[in-house]
Amino acid sequence: MYTTSIAIQVLPDITEMDKVCAIVDNVIEYIASTGCHFMVGPFETSVEGDFETLMDIIKRCQEIPIEQGAPSTKAYVKIFHNPNGVLTIAEKTDKFK
């Protein structure tokens, strides 16, 4: 049972689209490496897990673009936390497949 789900969109402050895409790809690779269940969408990535782990992921997603040369970065984050459990990505989306 997941207690928290987030949706995160990371926007490195760089104008060259190929560099933006490369940084965002690296952020997604990091999310994949965490072992949390996730789903990449066209504007944001949804991730499920426990609250503390997801807060750490949000933090790291801000650090990666800076480490890769972005002078700054923005993130749009949605958080749903319920100690009794949240609807999973599959429960929210499978009916539309």
C-alpha positions as CSV (number, residue, x, y, z in Angstrom):
1,M,0.0,0.0,0.0
2,Y,1.3,3.4,-1.0
3,T,0.7,6.2,1.4
4,T,1.8,9.0,-0.9
5,S,1.8,9.8,-4.6
6,I,3.4,12.8,-6.3
7,A,3.5,14.3,-9.8
8,I,6.6,16.2,-10.6
9,Q,7.5,18.3,-13.6
10,V,11.2,19.6,-13.6
11,L,12.0,22.6,-15.8
12,P,15.8,23.4,-16.0
13,D,16.4,27.0,-16.8
14,I,18.1,26.4,-20.1
15,T,17.0,27.6,-23.5
16,E,18.6,24.9,-25.7
17,M,15.9,22.2,-26.0
18,D,18.3,19.3,-26.6
19,K,20.0,20.2,-23.2
20,V,16.6,20.5,-21.5
21,C,15.6,17.1,-22.8
22,A,18.9,15.5,-21.8
23,I,18.6,16.8,-18.2
24,V,15.0,15.8,-17.9
25,D,15.9,12.3,-19.2
26,N,18.5,12.1,-16.5
27,V,16.0,13.2,-13.8
28,I,13.7,10.4,-15.0
29,E,16.5,7.9,-15.0
30,Y,17.2,8.9,-11.4
31,I,13.5,8.4,-10.5
32,A,13.6,4.9,-12.2
33,S,16.7,4.0,-10.1
34,T,14.9,4.6,-6.8
35,G,12.8,1.5,-7.2
36,C,9.6,3.4,-6.7
37,H,6.7,2.7,-9.0
38,F,6.4,5.6,-11.5
39,M,4.8,6.6,-14.8
40,V,6.2,9.1,-17.3
41,G,3.6,11.4,-18.9
42,P,4.1,14.1,-21.5
43,F,4.2,16.9,-18.9
44,E,5.1,15.3,-15.6
45,T,6.1,12.0,-13.9
46,S,3.9,10.4,-11.3
47,V,5.6,8.4,-8.5
48,E,4.2,6.3,-5.7
49,G,5.8,5.4,-2.4
50,D,6.1,6.5,1.2
51,F,6.1,10.2,2.2
52,E,9.8,10.5,3.2
53,T,11.1,8.7,0.2
54,L,9.1,10.9,-2.2
55,M,10.2,14.0,-0.4
56,D,13.9,12.9,-0.9
57,I,13.1,12.2,-4.6
58,I,11.7,15.8,-5.0
59,K,14.8,17.2,-3.4
60,R,17.2,15.2,-5.7
61,C,15.2,16.1,-8.8
62,Q,16.1,19.8,-8.0
63,E,19.8,19.0,-7.6
64,I,20.4,17.0,-10.8
65,P,19.7,19.9,-13.2
66,I,22.1,22.2,-11.3
67,E,24.8,19.5,-11.3
68,Q,24.4,19.2,-15.1
69,G,24.8,22.9,-15.8
70,A,21.5,24.6,-15.4
71,P,21.8,27.9,-13.6
72,S,18.5,27.3,-11.9
73,T,15.5,24.9,-12.1
74,K,11.8,25.0,-11.3
75,A,9.6,22.1,-10.3
76,Y,5.8,21.8,-10.3
77,V,4.9,19.2,-7.7
78,K,1.5,17.8,-6.7
79,I,1.4,15.7,-3.5
80,F,-1.3,13.4,-2.2
81,H,-0.6,11.9,1.1
82,N,-3.0,9.6,3.1
83,P,-1.6,7.4,5.9
84,N,-4.4,5.0,5.1
85,G,-3.3,4.6,1.4
86,V,-3.8,6.3,-1.9
87,L,-5.3,5.2,-5.2
88,T,-2.5,3.8,-7.3
89,I,-1.5,4.9,-10.8
90,A,-3.1,1.8,-12.2
91,E,-6.3,2.3,-10.3
92,K,-6.5,5.8,-11.7
93,T,-5.5,5.1,-15.3
94,D,-6.0,1.4,-16.4
95,K,-9.7,2.0,-17.2
96,F,-8.6,4.4,-20.0
97,K,-6.3,1.9,-21.7
